[in-house]
Amino acid sequence: MSENNNENLRPSKMRGVPFPKAKYGVIAAIIIIAVINLIYYKDFLISLIK
């Protein structure tokens, strides 16, 4: 039983670090990918608008 409890604990140096919710990480990743794609394909997108 004690082995199971030890597996669930974070490493001692990481216990005080607050981790953000996973959904915020997913939203941030989507925003970052969208911004990078806009920068990469800006010439193509501008040509579509004209």
mmCIF file of the N, C-alpha and C atoms, coordinates in Angstrom:
data_MODEL
# 
_entry.id   MODEL 
# 
loop_
_atom_site.group_PDB 
_atom_site.id 
_atom_site.type_symbol 
_atom_site.label_atom_id 
_atom_site.label_alt_id 
_atom_site.label_comp_id 
_atom_site.label_asym_id 
_atom_site.label_entity_id 
_atom_site.label_seq_id 
_atom_site.pdbx_PDB_ins_code 
_atom_site.Cartn_x 
_atom_site.Cartn_y 
_atom_site.Cartn_z 
_atom_site.occupancy 
_atom_site.B_iso_or_equiv 
_atom_site.pdbx_formal_charge 
_atom_site.auth_seq_id 
_atom_site.auth_comp_id 
_atom_site.auth_asym_id 
_atom_site.auth_atom_id 
_atom_site.pdbx_PDB_model_num 
ATOM 1   N N  . MET A 1 1  ? 0.826  -1.185 0.000   1.00 0.00 ? 1  MET A N  1 
ATOM 2   C CA . MET A 1 1  ? 0.000  0.000  0.000   1.00 0.00 ? 1  MET A CA 1 
ATOM 3   C C  . MET A 1 1  ? 0.877  1.258  0.000   1.00 0.00 ? 1  MET A C  1 
ATOM 4   N N  . SER A 1 2  ? 1.970  1.252  0.738   1.00 0.00 ? 2  SER A N  1 
ATOM 5   C CA . SER A 1 2  ? 2.825  2.428  0.800   1.00 0.00 ? 2  SER A CA 1 
ATOM 6   C C  . SER A 1 2  ? 3.543  2.658  -0.527  1.00 0.00 ? 2  SER A C  1 
ATOM 7   N N  . GLU A 1 3  ? 3.830  1.595  -1.281  1.00 0.00 ? 3  GLU A N  1 
ATOM 8   C CA . GLU A 1 3  ? 4.467  1.744  -2.580  1.00 0.00 ? 3  GLU A CA 1 
ATOM 9   C C  . GLU A 1 3  ? 3.547  2.487  -3.542  1.00 0.00 ? 3  GLU A C  1 
ATOM 10  N N  . ASN A 1 4  ? 2.254  2.210  -3.470  1.00 0.00 ? 4  ASN A N  1 
ATOM 11  C CA . ASN A 1 4  ? 1.286  2.866  -4.341  1.00 0.00 ? 4  ASN A CA 1 
ATOM 12  C C  . ASN A 1 4  ? 1.218  4.361  -4.035  1.00 0.00 ? 4  ASN A C  1 
ATOM 13  N N  . ASN A 1 5  ? 1.300  4.736  -2.769  1.00 0.00 ? 5  ASN A N  1 
ATOM 14  C CA . ASN A 1 5  ? 1.258  6.151  -2.399  1.00 0.00 ? 5  ASN A CA 1 
ATOM 15  C C  . ASN A 1 5  ? 2.505  6.880  -2.867  1.00 0.00 ? 5  ASN A C  1 
ATOM 16  N N  . ASN A 1 6  ? 3.649  6.224  -2.829  1.00 0.00 ? 6  ASN A N  1 
ATOM 17  C CA . ASN A 1 6  ? 4.894  6.856  -3.250  1.00 0.00 ? 6  ASN A CA 1 
ATOM 18  C C  . ASN A 1 6  ? 4.910  7.129  -4.751  1.00 0.00 ? 6  ASN A C  1 
ATOM 19  N N  . GLU A 1 7  ? 4.251  6.293  -5.540  1.00 0.00 ? 7  GLU A N  1 
ATOM 20  C CA . GLU A 1 7  ? 4.227  6.485  -6.990  1.00 0.00 ? 7  GLU A CA 1 
ATOM 21  C C  . GLU A 1 7  ? 3.404  7.706  -7.373  1.00 0.00 ? 7  GLU A C  1 
ATOM 22  N N  . ASN A 1 8  ? 2.392  8.035  -6.584  1.00 0.00 ? 8  ASN A N  1 
ATOM 23  C CA . ASN A 1 8  ? 1.505  9.141  -6.916  1.00 0.00 ? 8  ASN A CA 1 
ATOM 24  C C  . ASN A 1 8  ? 2.093  10.499 -6.551  1.00 0.00 ? 8  ASN A C  1 
ATOM 25  N N  . LEU A 1 9  ? 3.096  10.540 -5.681  1.00 0.00 ? 9  LEU A N  1 
ATOM 26  C CA . LEU A 1 9  ? 3.673  11.802 -5.254  1.00 0.00 ? 9  LEU A CA 1 
ATOM 27  C C  . LEU A 1 9  ? 4.628  12.347 -6.311  1.00 0.00 ? 9  LEU A C  1 
ATOM 28  N N  . ARG A 1 10 ? 4.651  13.668 -6.416  1.00 0.00 ? 10 ARG A N  1 
ATOM 29  C CA . ARG A 1 10 ? 5.604  14.312 -7.314  1.00 0.00 ? 10 ARG A CA 1 
ATOM 30  C C  . ARG A 1 10 ? 6.971  14.344 -6.643  1.00 0.00 ? 10 ARG A C  1 
ATOM 31  N N  . PRO A 1 11 ? 8.039  14.525 -7.414  1.00 0.00 ? 11 PRO A N  1 
ATOM 32  C CA . PRO A 1 11 ? 9.370  14.653 -6.805  1.00 0.00 ? 11 PRO A CA 1 
ATOM 33  C C  . PRO A 1 11 ? 9.407  15.809 -5.812  1.00 0.00 ? 11 PRO A C  1 
ATOM 34  N N  . SER A 1 12 ? 10.274 15.720 -4.826  1.00 0.00 ? 12 SER A N  1 
ATOM 35  C CA . SER A 1 12 ? 10.273 16.679 -3.722  1.00 0.00 ? 12 SER A CA 1 
ATOM 36  C C  . SER A 1 12 ? 10.469 18.117 -4.187  1.00 0.00 ? 12 SER A C  1 
ATOM 37  N N  . LYS A 1 13 ? 11.285 18.345 -5.208  1.00 0.00 ? 13 LYS A N  1 
ATOM 38  C CA . LYS A 1 13 ? 11.512 19.711 -5.686  1.00 0.00 ? 13 LYS A CA 1 
ATOM 39  C C  . LYS A 1 13 ? 10.325 20.245 -6.484  1.00 0.00 ? 13 LYS A C  1 
ATOM 40  N N  . MET A 1 14 ? 9.444  19.360 -6.932  1.00 0.00 ? 14 MET A N  1 
ATOM 41  C CA . MET A 1 14 ? 8.317  19.774 -7.768  1.00 0.00 ? 14 MET A CA 1 
ATOM 42  C C  . MET A 1 14 ? 7.032  19.946 -6.958  1.00 0.00 ? 14 MET A C  1 
ATOM 43  N N  . ARG A 1 15 ? 7.023  19.612 -5.689  1.00 0.00 ? 15 ARG A N  1 
ATOM 44  C CA . ARG A 1 15 ? 5.783  19.636 -4.908  1.00 0.00 ? 15 ARG A CA 1 
ATOM 45  C C  . ARG A 1 15 ? 5.230  21.035 -4.734  1.00 0.00 ? 15 ARG A C  1 
ATOM 46  N N  . GLY A 1 16 ? 6.083  22.041 -4.633  1.00 0.00 ? 16 GLY A N  1 
ATOM 47  C CA . GLY A 1 16 ? 5.611  23.403 -4.423  1.00 0.00 ? 16 GLY A CA 1 
ATOM 48  C C  . GLY A 1 16 ? 5.278  24.142 -5.706  1.00 0.00 ? 16 GLY A C  1 
ATOM 49  N N  . VAL A 1 17 ? 5.487  23.513 -6.869  1.00 0.00 ? 17 VAL A N  1 
ATOM 50  C CA . VAL A 1 17 ? 5.264  24.182 -8.146  1.00 0.00 ? 17 VAL A CA 1 
ATOM 51  C C  . VAL A 1 17 ? 3.798  23.986 -8.557  1.00 0.00 ? 17 VAL A C  1 
ATOM 52  N N  . PRO A 1 18 ? 3.052  25.071 -8.704  1.00 0.00 ? 18 PRO A N  1 
ATOM 53  C CA . PRO A 1 18 ? 1.661  24.916 -9.152  1.00 0.00 ? 18 PRO A CA 1 
ATOM 54  C C  . PRO A 1 18 ? 1.615  24.657 -10.656 1.00 0.00 ? 18 PRO A C  1 
ATOM 55  N N  . PHE A 1 19 ? 0.904  23.633 -11.064 1.00 0.00 ? 19 PHE A N  1 
ATOM 56  C CA . PHE A 1 19 ? 0.764  23.312 -12.476 1.00 0.00 ? 19 PHE A CA 1 
ATOM 57  C C  . PHE A 1 19 ? -0.566 23.848 -12.985 1.00 0.00 ? 19 PHE A C  1 
ATOM 58  N N  . PRO A 1 20 ? -0.586 24.470 -14.175 1.00 0.00 ? 20 PRO A N  1 
ATOM 59  C CA . PRO A 1 20 ? -1.852 24.971 -14.715 1.00 0.00 ? 20 PRO A CA 1 
ATOM 60  C C  . PRO A 1 20 ? -2.756 23.813 -15.146 1.00 0.00 ? 20 PRO A C  1 
ATOM 61  N N  . LYS A 1 21 ? -4.019 24.110 -15.284 1.00 0.00 ? 21 LYS A N  1 
ATOM 62  C CA . LYS A 1 21 ? -4.959 23.095 -15.755 1.00 0.00 ? 21 LYS A CA 1 
ATOM 63  C C  . LYS A 1 21 ? -4.599 22.696 -17.179 1.00 0.00 ? 21 LYS A C  1 
ATOM 64  N N  . ALA A 1 22 ? -4.892 21.466 -17.531 1.00 0.00 ? 22 ALA A N  1 
ATOM 65  C CA . ALA A 1 22 ? -4.518 20.945 -18.846 1.00 0.00 ? 22 ALA A CA 1 
ATOM 66  C C  . ALA A 1 22 ? -5.236 21.681 -19.969 1.00 0.00 ? 22 ALA A C  1 
ATOM 67  N N  . LYS A 1 23 ? -6.475 22.123 -19.722 1.00 0.00 ? 23 LYS A N  1 
ATOM 68  C CA . LYS A 1 23 ? -7.219 22.776 -20.798 1.00 0.00 ? 23 LYS A CA 1 
ATOM 69  C C  . LYS A 1 23 ? -6.559 24.092 -21.198 1.00 0.00 ? 23 LYS A C  1 
ATOM 70  N N  . TYR A 1 24 ? -5.921 24.784 -20.255 1.00 0.00 ? 24 TYR A N  1 
ATOM 71  C CA . TYR A 1 24 ? -5.238 26.029 -20.597 1.00 0.00 ? 24 TYR A CA 1 
ATOM 72  C C  . TYR A 1 24 ? -4.019 25.746 -21.464 1.00 0.00 ? 24 TYR A C  1 
ATOM 73  N N  . GLY A 1 25 ? -3.346 24.647 -21.232 1.00 0.00 ? 25 GLY A N  1 
ATOM 74  C CA . GLY A 1 25 ? -2.216 24.260 -22.062 1.00 0.00 ? 25 GLY A CA 1 
ATOM 75  C C  . GLY A 1 25 ? -2.641 23.936 -23.481 1.00 0.00 ? 25 GLY A C  1 
ATOM 76  N N  . VAL A 1 26 ? -3.784 23.278 -23.619 1.00 0.00 ? 26 VAL A N  1 
ATOM 77  C CA . VAL A 1 26 ? -4.299 22.948 -24.953 1.00 0.00 ? 26 VAL A CA 1 
ATOM 78  C C  . VAL A 1 26 ? -4.677 24.221 -25.695 1.00 0.00 ? 26 VAL A C  1 
ATOM 79  N N  . ILE A 1 27 ? -5.348 25.136 -25.007 1.00 0.00 ? 27 ILE A N  1 
ATOM 80  C CA . ILE A 1 27 ? -5.731 26.405 -25.637 1.00 0.00 ? 27 ILE A CA 1 
ATOM 81  C C  . ILE A 1 27 ? -4.493 27.190 -26.049 1.00 0.00 ? 27 ILE A C  1 
ATOM 82  N N  . ALA A 1 28 ? -3.486 27.237 -25.178 1.00 0.00 ? 28 ALA A N  1 
ATOM 83  C CA . ALA A 1 28 ? -2.252 27.959 -25.498 1.00 0.00 ? 28 ALA A CA 1 
ATOM 84  C C  . ALA A 1 28 ? -1.558 27.324 -26.701 1.00 0.00 ? 28 ALA A C  1 
ATOM 85  N N  . ALA A 1 29 ? -1.525 26.001 -26.773 1.00 0.00 ? 29 ALA A N  1 
ATOM 86  C CA . ALA A 1 29 ? -0.883 25.317 -27.905 1.00 0.00 ? 29 ALA A CA 1 
ATOM 87  C C  . ALA A 1 29 ? -1.602 25.629 -29.207 1.00 0.00 ? 29 ALA A C  1 
ATOM 88  N N  . ILE A 1 30 ? -2.929 25.637 -29.180 1.00 0.00 ? 30 ILE A N  1 
ATOM 89  C CA . ILE A 1 30 ? -3.698 25.937 -30.390 1.00 0.00 ? 30 ILE A CA 1 
ATOM 90  C C  . ILE A 1 30 ? -3.436 27.370 -30.845 1.00 0.00 ? 30 ILE A C  1 
ATOM 91  N N  . ILE A 1 31 ? -3.401 28.301 -29.892 1.00 0.00 ? 31 ILE A N  1 
ATOM 92  C CA . ILE A 1 31 ? -3.149 29.705 -30.244 1.00 0.00 ? 31 ILE A CA 1 
ATOM 93  C C  . ILE A 1 31 ? -1.748 29.869 -30.828 1.00 0.00 ? 31 ILE A C  1 
ATOM 94  N N  . ILE A 1 32 ? -0.764 29.217 -30.224 1.00 0.00 ? 32 ILE A N  1 
ATOM 95  C CA . ILE A 1 32 ? 0.614  29.321 -30.723 1.00 0.00 ? 32 ILE A CA 1 
ATOM 96  C C  . ILE A 1 32 ? 0.728  28.744 -32.127 1.00 0.00 ? 32 ILE A C  1 
ATOM 97  N N  . ILE A 1 33 ? 0.110  27.595 -32.362 1.00 0.00 ? 33 ILE A N  1 
ATOM 98  C CA . ILE A 1 33 ? 0.156  26.978 -33.690 1.00 0.00 ? 33 ILE A CA 1 
ATOM 99  C C  . ILE A 1 33 ? -0.539 27.869 -34.715 1.00 0.00 ? 33 ILE A C  1 
ATOM 100 N N  . ALA A 1 34 ? -1.671 28.466 -34.356 1.00 0.00 ? 34 ALA A N  1 
ATOM 101 C CA . ALA A 1 34 ? -2.394 29.344 -35.284 1.00 0.00 ? 34 ALA A CA 1 
ATOM 102 C C  . ALA A 1 34 ? -1.562 30.572 -35.631 1.00 0.00 ? 34 ALA A C  1 
ATOM 103 N N  . VAL A 1 35 ? -0.915 31.169 -34.637 1.00 0.00 ? 35 VAL A N  1 
ATOM 104 C CA . VAL A 1 35 ? -0.106 32.365 -34.886 1.00 0.00 ? 35 VAL A CA 1 
ATOM 105 C C  . VAL A 1 35 ? 1.090  32.030 -35.783 1.00 0.00 ? 35 VAL A C  1 
ATOM 106 N N  . ILE A 1 36 ? 1.736  30.923 -35.527 1.00 0.00 ? 36 ILE A N  1 
ATOM 107 C CA . ILE A 1 36 ? 2.882  30.529 -36.355 1.00 0.00 ? 36 ILE A CA 1 
ATOM 108 C C  . ILE A 1 36 ? 2.441  30.266 -37.786 1.00 0.00 ? 36 ILE A C  1 
ATOM 109 N N  . ASN A 1 37 ? 1.285  29.611 -37.961 1.00 0.00 ? 37 ASN A N  1 
ATOM 110 C CA . ASN A 1 37 ? 0.786  29.365 -39.318 1.00 0.00 ? 37 ASN A CA 1 
ATOM 111 C C  . ASN A 1 37 ? 0.410  30.663 -40.020 1.00 0.00 ? 37 ASN A C  1 
ATOM 112 N N  . LEU A 1 38 ? -0.159 31.618 -39.294 1.00 0.00 ? 38 LEU A N  1 
ATOM 113 C CA . LEU A 1 38 ? -0.474 32.914 -39.905 1.00 0.00 ? 38 LEU A CA 1 
ATOM 114 C C  . LEU A 1 38 ? 0.787  33.621 -40.370 1.00 0.00 ? 38 LEU A C  1 
ATOM 115 N N  . ILE A 1 39 ? 1.831  33.562 -39.570 1.00 0.00 ? 39 ILE A N  1 
ATOM 116 C CA . ILE A 1 39 ? 3.095  34.194 -39.961 1.00 0.00 ? 39 ILE A CA 1 
ATOM 117 C C  . ILE A 1 39 ? 3.709  33.475 -41.161 1.00 0.00 ? 39 ILE A C  1 
ATOM 118 N N  . TYR A 1 40 ? 3.657  32.141 -41.138 1.00 0.00 ? 40 TYR A N  1 
ATOM 119 C CA . TYR A 1 40 ? 4.298  31.358 -42.187 1.00 0.00 ? 40 TYR A CA 1 
ATOM 120 C C  . TYR A 1 40 ? 3.569  31.508 -43.523 1.00 0.00 ? 40 TYR A C  1 
ATOM 121 N N  . TYR A 1 41 ? 2.230  31.539 -43.478 1.00 0.00 ? 41 TYR A N  1 
ATOM 122 C CA . TYR A 1 41 ? 1.442  31.577 -44.708 1.00 0.00 ? 41 TYR A CA 1 
ATOM 123 C C  . TYR A 1 41 ? 0.832  32.949 -44.985 1.00 0.00 ? 41 TYR A C  1 
ATOM 124 N N  . LYS A 1 42 ? 1.420  34.028 -44.465 1.00 0.00 ? 42 LYS A N  1 
ATOM 125 C CA . LYS A 1 42 ? 0.803  35.346 -44.620 1.00 0.00 ? 42 LYS A CA 1 
ATOM 126 C C  . LYS A 1 42 ? 0.750  35.787 -46.075 1.00 0.00 ? 42 LYS A C  1 
ATOM 127 N N  . ASP A 1 43 ? 1.768  35.461 -46.859 1.00 0.00 ? 43 ASP A N  1 
ATOM 128 C CA . ASP A 1 43 ? 1.759  35.849 -48.277 1.00 0.00 ? 43 ASP A CA 1 
ATOM 129 C C  . ASP A 1 43 ? 0.614  35.137 -49.021 1.00 0.00 ? 43 ASP A C  1 
ATOM 130 N N  . PHE A 1 44 ? 0.420  33.865 -48.714 1.00 0.00 ? 44 PHE A N  1 
ATOM 131 C CA . PHE A 1 44 ? -0.669 33.109 -49.341 1.00 0.00 ? 44 PHE A CA 1 
ATOM 132 C C  . PHE A 1 44 ? -2.032 33.672 -48.942 1.00 0.00 ? 44 PHE A C  1 
ATOM 133 N N  . LEU A 1 45 ? -2.188 33.995 -47.658 1.00 0.00 ? 45 LEU A N  1 
ATOM 134 C CA . LEU A 1 45 ? -3.477 34.520 -47.189 1.00 0.00 ? 45 LEU A CA 1 
ATOM 135 C C  . LEU A 1 45 ? -3.759 35.905 -47.775 1.00 0.00 ? 45 LEU A C  1 
ATOM 136 N N  . ILE A 1 46 ? -2.726 36.722 -47.919 1.00 0.00 ? 46 ILE A N  1 
ATOM 137 C CA . ILE A 1 46 ? -2.911 38.054 -48.515 1.00 0.00 ? 46 ILE A CA 1 
ATOM 138 C C  . ILE A 1 46 ? -3.296 37.920 -49.976 1.00 0.00 ? 46 ILE A C  1 
ATOM 139 N N  . SER A 1 47 ? -2.722 36.942 -50.684 1.00 0.00 ? 47 SER A N  1 
ATOM 140 C CA . SER A 1 47 ? -3.067 36.760 -52.083 1.00 0.00 ? 47 SER A CA 1 
ATOM 141 C C  . SER A 1 47 ? -4.506 36.260 -52.238 1.00 0.00 ? 47 SER A C  1 
ATOM 142 N N  . LEU A 1 48 ? -5.018 35.537 -51.275 1.00 0.00 ? 48 LEU A N  1 
ATOM 143 C CA . LEU A 1 48 ? -6.413 35.083 -51.334 1.00 0.00 ? 48 LEU A CA 1 
ATOM 144 C C  . LEU A 1 48 ? -7.379 36.254 -51.154 1.00 0.00 ? 48 LEU A C  1 
ATOM 145 N N  . ILE A 1 49 ? -7.002 37.195 -50.317 1.00 0.00 ? 49 ILE A N  1 
ATOM 146 C CA . ILE A 1 49 ? -7.877 38.346 -50.044 1.00 0.00 ? 49 ILE A CA 1 
ATOM 147 C C  . ILE A 1 49 ? -7.954 39.272 -51.257 1.00 0.00 ? 49 ILE A C  1 
ATOM 148 N N  . LYS A 1 50 ? -6.846 39.440 -51.964 1.00 0.00 ? 50 LYS A N  1 
ATOM 149 C CA . LYS A 1 50 ? -6.826 40.363 -53.117 1.00 0.00 ? 50 LYS A CA 1 
ATOM 150 C C  . LYS A 1 50 ? -7.537 39.821 -54.294 1.00 0.00 ? 50 LYS A C  1 
# 
